[in-house]
Amino acid sequence: MKIKYSFFICFFYSLSTFSQLLFDYSIEEIKVKNRGQAYQTYSNTIFDNDGVVWYTNHNAFVEDFGNNEVYHELNIDKKNNEKIQIVDFLQKRNGVIYASIEKGGVYIFNPLTGYGELKKEYINGKIIKPFQLSLDSDENVWMITEQDVILKYNAQGEVTRYPIAYDDPKNRLNRWLKVFFIKKDVIIKERGKIYLLDKEKNKFSLIYKPKLNIKGTSVVYENGTIFTKNTSGKYAIDNYNQQYDYLSKLNAQVINVPGDLVISVDKENNYLKNYKIDFISAKGSTLSIYSWLKKGKQLKKITTINFTRNINQIKLNENILLVATAGRLHKVIFKRNKFKNFMQSRERERSTRGITVDKDKNVYVIDNLKVLKIKDNQEEVLFEKKESGPFFWNLIKEKDSLLWFSGVNNKIFSYNINNQKLDTYDIPYKQKKGKLFICQALLDYNRNEMLLGGNFGLLLFNKVTHKFKKYNAKFNIQEYFIKDILIHKNTLWIATEYNGVFSFNEKTGEQRHYSSKNITYKLTEDRIYDIHLSNKNDIWIGSVNGVDILNTKTSKITHYGVENGLPDKRIVSIIETDQDFWLGTFNGLARFNKQTKKVSCYSTNDGLPSNEFNQKSFYKHNDSLLVFGGLNGITIFNPNEIKRKKKKSKVKLIKAFFYNKTLDSMICNQYNLEKIKNIDIPYNKNYISLTFGSINGGKIMYKIPELHTNWFFASDMGEINLIALPEGKYNLIVRSENPNGEGEKSLRYNINIRRAFYQKPFVNTTLILMIILIVTRYYYLIKNKKSIILIK
């Protein structure tokens, strides 16, 4: 399961470079599970045709799908609950998966139908045990086996066997090797040796053996790709001379790259080629990136990434590298990062607060107990609070020479940038219980005064006399915790922590209270993080449940939330540019387009240092320089350089819980869910719980047309619970709305709630007839009784 709730760049990995890189990267750990037990996986992983990550555990393929997993259990007869281990697997273009099984045989599985079949091959009565798999351009599957024979499965499922002619029978092939392809030639590489498939003799023969014992992996290039055609010679790896050789039988050239696992980046991979990445190599727990600095002259290690455990496998899909270590799985995501990140720490996360920028684009930022200056990508500590205790909060700039910042310890500070002079001013107000004033909002009120908002109202501070006083007595705001302040046309707007938003016209004295309890001025939520005055004079209100947009002329309020594509409902910061609103959330940045109202979302996957952003930690210098701060430093970027996203989502059933007629009980199923199309349950077992996942983080939406026409959102974990549906037949339609607001292809399920026996027509008819017979019989009994009495 992907750690979506702590989706982060792992800074305990170390980075070393020799020069300025053309790329950045982030690392995301995928929490692999074995029926709830974390870290029970093997090294084999793949990207499927949709870019979804698959891995395996005992007895099943596992499809990593957002916050959940899809399990595909192997349809193999097991004895005494034995564990079936998948050694390696791959997927063809038609979606069919081939997997090698440790105890022998090849398992062929179609994810669309859920059908799987184990096929076995034998030599001298013994089952062939395949290991590593490879796929050629004609969709033939090649397999290294334990029995010194290579198997080829063609598109029709026919099997061809190719024996290996060893130069020394004692030196047998390592079963963990793979088959490789150079144009139409098929080769095996092992300890520098290269075996070529002789298509006339139908066997693999040794064609190349290095003169010296090599420490690394052989890489075969098409003739003339890197070096001069038909030549052998010298090249350098990190200033050490190496030999490359020309292989006439293969019409190719071979080099040696350090490492036990090596990926040669294809020329078709535009992502990594643009970043000048030519090789990715793994040895022990270190991942190394290599680049040709001079074509055919020097191969240079440009960076390394150190993991905490030894690397078992690496697989590449465009700009994403899967790295499997002992029981853990990681994504290394390469990108040309337009987000410039600062203040990242390997030892601890650095949570920031106030931010400002001067005319020279020097950035000033609060880091808990420090005030820092970032100039030319270098950090400088301007002031540090020596004693432990409450940290700093706000930061505002005055004339590029004076910084004002507040603490949560009944003080405000001024710092002169030119002469490094620090002045401290004690706030003289306390609550009855002795609680100090916690200042969480600073605003330049006029030339000589500042407004301070905190845990018991508003204060005014005179910057000349250094005196404090309470704000206008006509506006009773002292009982509220103030989080943000702004002024527009003589009207003061106040955001509070749990009491919504207040407005106060300083000329007329008119007051308004916007809250979830006020019918006239109704907000979605009362817990407010940030307020912003837009260019159209609307008030944008960021809360714990999305953003409310208040039209100051009509008092009309429009709400946008996760249902409109926002990545999270908690909106902690708002910045406006000419084309967009940028919203800081607890799950990345959201970009709200003013014209289309569509949302693009950005996360650690796009180069952000953390997905969680902080209140009061943002600043707009101009339309081409924005700064956001969060749990791991700050991010500076030019919004005009950030591309809008147009990715589609994909939705899939993850878990199903409903009545199983065969077992006569409620069953929770996580395996082979693609077979579920119809749900047929009796009236007295009327409970259905379905959990869905979306690969690109889109919200799960559903509707039942027979009951309602509107779309509803599933829970944050993708759960849809249907309780006590009336008897009848229904269609459940499920789709995903991705973070950019675009819908995706729907899934449909037929639901039949069977009637209670007493509601069935024949039962009702029988009951009515019985009642008629009883009434008729009673009538005739009474009539006969009266007749007898008359006769007597």
Solvent accessible surface area in square Angstrom, and as a share of the most:
residue,aa,sasa,rsa
1,M,26,0.11
2,K,16,0.07
3,I,11,0.06
4,K,56,0.24
5,Y,155,0.59
6,S,51,0.33
7,F,15,0.06
8,F,62,0.26
9,I,18,0.09
10,C,4,0.02
11,F,47,0.20
12,F,107,0.44
13,Y,9,0.04
14,S,33,0.22
15,L,71,0.35
16,S,68,0.44
17,T,66,0.38
18,F,95,0.39
19,S,56,0.36
20,Q,163,0.72
21,L,32,0.16
22,L,84,0.42
23,F,13,0.05
24,D,48,0.25
25,Y,22,0.08
26,S,1,0.01
27,I,1,0.01
28,E,5,0.02
29,E,15,0.07
30,I,0,0.00
31,K,56,0.24
32,V,0,0.00
33,K,53,0.23
34,N,22,0.12
35,R,142,0.52
36,G,58,0.55
37,Q,115,0.51
38,A,43,0.33
39,Y,62,0.23
40,Q,84,0.37
41,T,19,0.11
42,Y,71,0.27
43,S,36,0.23
44,N,2,0.01
45,T,2,0.01
46,I,9,0.05
47,F,30,0.12
48,D,13,0.07
49,N,90,0.46
50,D,95,0.49
51,G,30,0.29
52,V,1,0.00
53,V,2,0.01
54,W,3,0.01
55,Y,1,0.00
56,T,0,0.00
57,N,2,0.01
58,H,33,0.15
59,N,21,0.11
60,A,0,0.00
61,F,1,0.00
62,V,0,0.00
63,E,1,0.00
64,D,1,0.01
65,F,0,0.00
66,G,7,0.07
67,N,36,0.19
68,N,22,0.11
69,E,11,0.05
70,V,1,0.01
71,Y,5,0.02
72,H,0,0.00
73,E,47,0.21
74,L,9,0.05
75,N,105,0.54
76,I,24,0.12
77,D,142,0.73
78,K,77,0.33
79,K,158,0.67
80,N,154,0.79
81,N,144,0.74
82,E,52,0.23
83,K,124,0.53
84,I,8,0.04
85,Q,44,0.19
86,I,1,0.00
87,V,11,0.06
88,D,1,0.01
89,F,2,0.01
90,L,21,0.10
91,Q,29,0.13
92,K,8,0.04
93,R,168,0.61
94,N,99,0.51
95,G,11,0.10
96,V,26,0.15
97,I,0,0.00
98,Y,12,0.04
99,A,0,0.00
100,S,0,0.00
101,I,4,0.02
102,E,73,0.33
103,K,113,0.48
104,G,3,0.03
105,G,2,0.02
106,V,2,0.01
107,Y,1,0.00
108,I,29,0.15
109,F,2,0.01
110,N,42,0.22
111,P,13,0.08
112,L,144,0.72
113,T,80,0.47
114,G,7,0.07
115,Y,134,0.51
116,G,2,0.02
117,E,72,0.32
118,L,46,0.23
119,K,73,0.31
120,K,97,0.41
121,E,40,0.18
122,Y,107,0.41
123,I,48,0.24
124,N,148,0.76
125,G,70,0.67
126,K,148,0.63
127,I,38,0.19
128,I,2,0.01
129,K,64,0.27
130,P,1,0.01
131,F,4,0.02
132,Q,19,0.08
133,L,3,0.02
134,S,12,0.08
135,L,55,0.28
136,D,21,0.11
137,S,82,0.53
138,D,81,0.42
139,E,22,0.10
140,N,21,0.11
141,V,0,0.00
142,W,9,0.03
143,M,0,0.00
144,I,2,0.01
145,T,8,0.05
146,E,67,0.30
147,Q,53,0.23
148,D,41,0.21
149,V,10,0.06
150,I,1,0.00
151,L,2,0.01
152,K,39,0.16
153,Y,2,0.01
154,N,32,0.16
155,A,63,0.49
156,Q,142,0.63
157,G,21,0.21
158,E,108,0.48
159,V,47,0.27
160,T,50,0.29
161,R,95,0.35
162,Y,15,0.06
163,P,69,0.43
164,I,19,0.10
165,A,36,0.28
166,Y,45,0.17
167,D,65,0.34
168,D,48,0.25
169,P,106,0.67
170,K,183,0.78
171,N,69,0.35
172,R,124,0.45
173,L,23,0.11
174,N,61,0.31
175,R,96,0.35
176,W,124,0.43
177,L,36,0.18
178,K,58,0.25
179,V,4,0.02
180,F,80,0.33
181,F,55,0.23
182,I,24,0.12
183,K,150,0.63
184,K,128,0.54
185,D,45,0.23
186,V,9,0.05
187,I,1,0.00
188,I,0,0.00
189,K,25,0.11
190,E,8,0.03
191,R,162,0.59
192,G,2,0.02
193,K,23,0.10
194,I,0,0.00
195,Y,1,0.00
196,L,24,0.12
197,L,11,0.05
198,D,45,0.23
199,K,115,0.49
200,E,168,0.75
201,K,138,0.59
202,N,77,0.39
203,K,66,0.28
204,F,0,0.00
205,S,34,0.22
206,L,46,0.23
207,I,38,0.19
208,Y,34,0.13
209,K,119,0.51
210,P,24,0.15
211,K,195,0.83
212,L,144,0.71
213,N,158,0.81
214,I,52,0.26
215,K,191,0.81
216,G,27,0.26
217,T,32,0.18
218,S,5,0.03
219,V,9,0.05
220,V,17,0.10
221,Y,28,0.11
222,E,68,0.30
223,N,18,0.09
224,G,29,0.27
225,T,57,0.33
226,I,25,0.13
227,F,12,0.05
228,T,101,0.59
229,K,129,0.55
230,N,93,0.48
231,T,44,0.25
232,S,61,0.40
233,G,19,0.18
234,K,139,0.59
235,Y,6,0.02
236,A,17,0.13
237,I,8,0.04
238,D,38,0.20
239,N,111,0.57
240,Y,157,0.60
241,N,122,0.63
242,Q,57,0.25
243,Q,78,0.35
244,Y,18,0.07
245,D,28,0.14
246,Y,63,0.24
247,L,12,0.06
248,S,81,0.52
249,K,150,0.63
250,L,5,0.03
251,N,83,0.43
252,A,0,0.00
253,Q,0,0.00
254,V,5,0.03
255,I,4,0.02
256,N,18,0.09
257,V,0,0.00
258,P,45,0.28
259,G,4,0.04
260,D,94,0.49
261,L,59,0.29
262,V,30,0.17
263,I,32,0.16
264,S,44,0.28
265,V,8,0.04
266,D,92,0.48
267,K,147,0.62
268,E,124,0.56
269,N,21,0.11
270,N,101,0.52
271,Y,100,0.38
272,L,0,0.00
273,K,64,0.27
274,N,88,0.45
275,Y,19,0.07
276,K,120,0.51
277,I,0,0.00
278,D,18,0.09
279,F,0,0.00
280,I,0,0.00
281,S,4,0.02
282,A,2,0.01
283,K,125,0.53
284,G,35,0.34
285,S,36,0.23
286,T,42,0.24
287,L,0,0.00
288,S,11,0.07
289,I,0,0.00
290,Y,6,0.02
291,S,4,0.02
292,W,31,0.11
293,L,82,0.41
294,K,125,0.53
295,K,142,0.60
296,G,12,0.11
297,K,135,0.57
298,Q,30,0.13
299,L,0,0.00
300,K,37,0.16
301,K,72,0.31
302,I,12,0.06
303,T,1,0.01
304,T,18,0.11
305,I,1,0.00
306,N,58,0.29
307,F,11,0.05
308,T,100,0.58
309,R,91,0.33
310,N,97,0.50
311,I,16,0.08
312,N,68,0.35
313,Q,23,0.10
314,I,14,0.07
315,K,40,0.17
316,L,44,0.22
317,N,45,0.23
318,E,96,0.43
319,N,29,0.15
320,I,34,0.17
321,L,0,0.00
322,L,1,0.01
323,V,0,0.00
324,A,3,0.02
325,T,3,0.02
326,A,50,0.39
327,G,15,0.14
328,R,62,0.23
329,L,1,0.01
330,H,8,0.04
331,K,20,0.09
332,V,0,0.00
333,I,5,0.02
334,F,0,0.00
335,K,20,0.09
336,R,111,0.40
337,N,13,0.07
338,K,81,0.34
339,F,6,0.02
340,K,113,0.48
341,N,35,0.18
342,F,35,0.15
343,M,6,0.03
344,Q,50,0.22
345,S,20,0.13
346,R,130,0.47
347,E,157,0.70
348,R,121,0.44
349,E,103,0.46
350,R,28,0.10
351,S,25,0.16
352,T,0,0.00
353,R,37,0.14
354,G,2,0.02
355,I,6,0.03
356,T,2,0.01
357,V,2,0.01
358,D,10,0.05
359,K,151,0.64
360,D,95,0.49
361,K,114,0.48
362,N,14,0.07
363,V,4,0.03
364,Y,3,0.01
365,V,0,0.00
366,I,0,0.00
367,D,3,0.01
368,N,46,0.23
369,L,45,0.22
370,K,50,0.21
371,V,0,0.00
372,L,1,0.01
373,K,30,0.13
374,I,8,0.04
375,K,103,0.44
376,D,119,0.62
377,N,110,0.57
378,Q,127,0.56
379,E,80,0.36
380,E,93,0.42
381,V,74,0.43
382,L,27,0.14
383,F,41,0.17
384,E,66,0.30
385,K,20,0.09
386,K,174,0.74
387,E,107,0.48
388,S,101,0.65
389,G,43,0.41
390,P,58,0.37
391,F,66,0.27
392,F,1,0.01
393,W,19,0.06
394,N,7,0.03
395,L,11,0.05
396,I,36,0.18
397,K,52,0.22
398,E,44,0.20
399,K,176,0.74
400,D,42,0.22
401,S,31,0.20
402,L,40,0.20
403,L,0,0.00
404,W,9,0.03
405,F,1,0.00
406,S,0,0.00
407,G,1,0.01
408,V,25,0.14
409,N,23,0.12
410,N,13,0.07
411,K,61,0.26
412,I,1,0.00
413,F,12,0.05
414,S,5,0.03
415,Y,7,0.03
416,N,39,0.20
417,I,24,0.12
418,N,114,0.59
419,N,89,0.46
420,Q,116,0.52
421,K,116,0.49
422,L,56,0.28
423,D,45,0.23
424,T,66,0.39
425,Y,30,0.11
426,D,92,0.48
427,I,2,0.01
428,P,88,0.55
429,Y,54,0.21
430,K,126,0.53
431,Q,68,0.30
432,K,212,0.90
433,K,198,0.84
434,G,41,0.39
435,K,111,0.47
436,L,67,0.33
437,F,0,0.00
438,I,37,0.19
439,C,0,0.00
440,Q,16,0.07
441,A,1,0.01
442,L,20,0.10
443,L,45,0.22
444,D,67,0.35
445,Y,55,0.21
446,N,70,0.36
447,R,217,0.79
448,N,67,0.34
449,E,29,0.13
450,M,0,0.00
451,L,0,0.00
452,L,0,0.00
453,G,0,0.00
454,G,0,0.00
455,N,13,0.07
456,F,21,0.09
457,G,0,0.00
458,L,0,0.00
459,L,2,0.01
460,L,14,0.07
461,F,0,0.00
462,N,38,0.19
463,K,28,0.12
464,V,102,0.59
465,T,76,0.44
466,H,83,0.37
467,K,141,0.60
468,F,26,0.11
469,K,111,0.47
470,K,110,0.47
471,Y,9,0.04
472,N,55,0.28
473,A,103,0.80
474,K,158,0.67
475,F,3,0.01
476,N,102,0.52
477,I,0,0.00
478,Q,47,0.21
479,E,127,0.57
480,Y,41,0.16
481,F,49,0.20
482,I,0,0.00
483,K,13,0.05
484,D,15,0.08
485,I,10,0.05
486,L,21,0.10
487,I,61,0.31
488,H,27,0.12
489,K,148,0.63
490,N,68,0.35
491,T,21,0.12
492,L,0,0.00
493,W,15,0.05
494,I,0,0.00
495,A,0,0.00
496,T,0,0.00
497,E,25,0.11
498,Y,135,0.51
499,N,55,0.28
500,G,0,0.00
501,V,0,0.00
502,F,19,0.08
503,S,8,0.05
504,F,1,0.01
505,N,34,0.17
506,E,57,0.26
507,K,160,0.68
508,T,104,0.60
509,G,31,0.30
510,E,89,0.40
511,Q,89,0.40
512,R,76,0.28
513,H,61,0.27
514,Y,3,0.01
515,S,6,0.04
516,S,33,0.21
517,K,171,0.72
518,N,41,0.21
519,I,163,0.83
520,T,100,0.58
521,Y,44,0.17
522,K,114,0.48
523,L,4,0.02
524,T,51,0.29
525,E,58,0.26
526,D,14,0.07
527,R,84,0.31
528,I,1,0.01
529,Y,12,0.05
530,D,5,0.03
531,I,9,0.05
532,H,39,0.17
533,L,53,0.26
534,S,7,0.04
535,N,112,0.57
536,K,167,0.71
537,N,45,0.23
538,D,26,0.14
539,I,0,0.00
540,W,10,0.03
541,I,2,0.01
542,G,0,0.00
543,S,3,0.02
544,V,28,0.16
545,N,51,0.26
546,G,0,0.00
547,V,0,0.00
548,D,4,0.02
549,I,23,0.11
550,L,1,0.00
551,N,54,0.28
552,T,43,0.25
553,K,180,0.76
554,T,93,0.54
555,S,26,0.16
556,K,138,0.59
557,I,42,0.22
558,T,57,0.33
559,H,57,0.25
560,Y,31,0.12
561,G,1,0.01
562,V,33,0.19
563,E,62,0.28
564,N,56,0.29
565,G,4,0.04
566,L,5,0.02
567,P,29,0.18
568,D,16,0.09
569,K,92,0.39
570,R,85,0.31
571,I,0,0.00
572,V,0,0.00
573,S,0,0.00
574,I,3,0.01
575,I,6,0.03
576,E,9,0.04
577,T,7,0.04
578,D,103,0.53
579,Q,108,0.48
580,D,3,0.01
581,F,9,0.04
582,W,0,0.00
583,L,0,0.00
584,G,0,0.00
585,T,0,0.00
586,F,54,0.22
587,N,34,0.18
588,G,0,0.00
589,L,0,0.00
590,A,0,0.00
591,R,12,0.04
592,F,3,0.01
593,N,20,0.11
594,K,50,0.21
595,Q,166,0.74
596,T,82,0.48
597,K,97,0.41
598,K,110,0.47
599,V,2,0.01
600,S,8,0.05
601,C,13,0.08
602,Y,7,0.03
603,S,25,0.16
604,T,3,0.02
605,N,54,0.28
606,D,37,0.19
607,G,1,0.01
608,L,0,0.00
609,P,5,0.03
610,S,12,0.08
611,N,12,0.06
612,E,56,0.25
613,F,4,0.02
614,N,10,0.05
615,Q,29,0.13
616,K,36,0.15
617,S,0,0.00
618,F,47,0.19
619,Y,61,0.23
620,K,82,0.35
621,H,52,0.23
622,N,58,0.30
623,D,54,0.28
624,S,48,0.31
625,L,20,0.10
626,L,0,0.00
627,V,0,0.00
628,F,1,0.00
629,G,0,0.00
630,G,4,0.04
631,L,51,0.26
632,N,7,0.04
633,G,2,0.02
634,I,0,0.00
635,T,1,0.00
636,I,27,0.14
637,F,7,0.03
638,N,39,0.20
639,P,4,0.02
640,N,111,0.57
641,E,89,0.40
642,I,13,0.06
643,K,173,0.73
644,R,85,0.31
645,K,54,0.23
646,K,164,0.70
647,K,124,0.52
648,K,117,0.50
649,S,4,0.02
650,K,55,0.23
651,V,11,0.06
652,K,42,0.18
653,L,6,0.03
654,I,4,0.02
655,K,67,0.28
656,A,1,0.01
657,F,62,0.26
658,F,37,0.15
659,Y,20,0.08
660,N,52,0.26
661,K,145,0.62
662,T,127,0.74
663,L,111,0.55
664,D,100,0.52
665,S,45,0.29
666,M,66,0.29
667,I,57,0.29
668,C,73,0.44
669,N,53,0.27
670,Q,61,0.27
671,Y,31,0.12
672,N,36,0.18
673,L,4,0.02
674,E,28,0.13
675,K,122,0.52
676,I,25,0.13
677,K,114,0.48
678,N,103,0.53
679,I,2,0.01
680,D,72,0.37
681,I,0,0.00
682,P,20,0.13
683,Y,87,0.33
684,N,96,0.49
685,K,75,0.32
686,N,26,0.13
687,Y,70,0.26
688,I,1,0.00
689,S,15,0.09
690,L,1,0.00
691,T,7,0.04
692,F,2,0.01
693,G,4,0.04
694,S,9,0.06
695,I,32,0.16
696,N,53,0.27
697,G,35,0.33
698,G,7,0.07
699,K,40,0.17
700,I,9,0.05
701,M,13,0.06
702,Y,35,0.13
703,K,42,0.18
704,I,2,0.01
705,P,59,0.37
706,E,83,0.37
707,L,80,0.40
708,H,51,0.23
709,T,113,0.66
710,N,100,0.51
711,W,76,0.27
712,F,84,0.35
713,F,65,0.27
714,A,9,0.07
715,S,56,0.36
716,D,110,0.57
717,M,95,0.42
718,G,4,0.03
719,E,66,0.30
720,I,2,0.01
721,N,71,0.36
722,L,13,0.06
723,I,120,0.61
724,A,72,0.56
725,L,17,0.08
726,P,80,0.51
727,E,70,0.31
728,G,22,0.22
729,K,159,0.67
730,Y,16,0.06
731,N,54,0.28
732,L,0,0.00
733,I,9,0.05
734,V,0,0.00
735,R,42,0.15
736,S,0,0.00
737,E,21,0.09
738,N,1,0.01
739,P,29,0.18
740,N,9,0.05
741,G,32,0.31
742,E,42,0.19
743,G,32,0.31
744,E,48,0.21
745,K,168,0.71
746,S,38,0.25
747,L,51,0.25
748,R,150,0.55
749,Y,10,0.04
750,N,78,0.40
751,I,2,0.01
752,N,41,0.21
753,I,2,0.01
754,R,73,0.26
755,R,100,0.36
756,A,1,0.01
757,F,132,0.55
758,Y,109,0.41
759,Q,77,0.34
760,K,75,0.32
761,P,87,0.55
762,F,140,0.58
763,V,22,0.13
764,N,60,0.31
765,T,74,0.43
766,T,67,0.39
767,L,85,0.42
768,I,100,0.51
769,L,99,0.49
770,M,99,0.44
771,I,103,0.52
772,I,93,0.47
773,L,123,0.61
774,I,111,0.56
775,V,92,0.53
776,T,55,0.32
777,R,153,0.56
778,Y,141,0.54
779,Y,121,0.46
780,Y,107,0.41
781,L,88,0.44
782,I,66,0.33
783,K,103,0.44
784,N,77,0.39
785,K,127,0.54
786,K,126,0.53
787,S,48,0.31
788,I,94,0.48
789,I,111,0.56
790,L,152,0.76
791,I,148,0.75
792,K,197,0.83
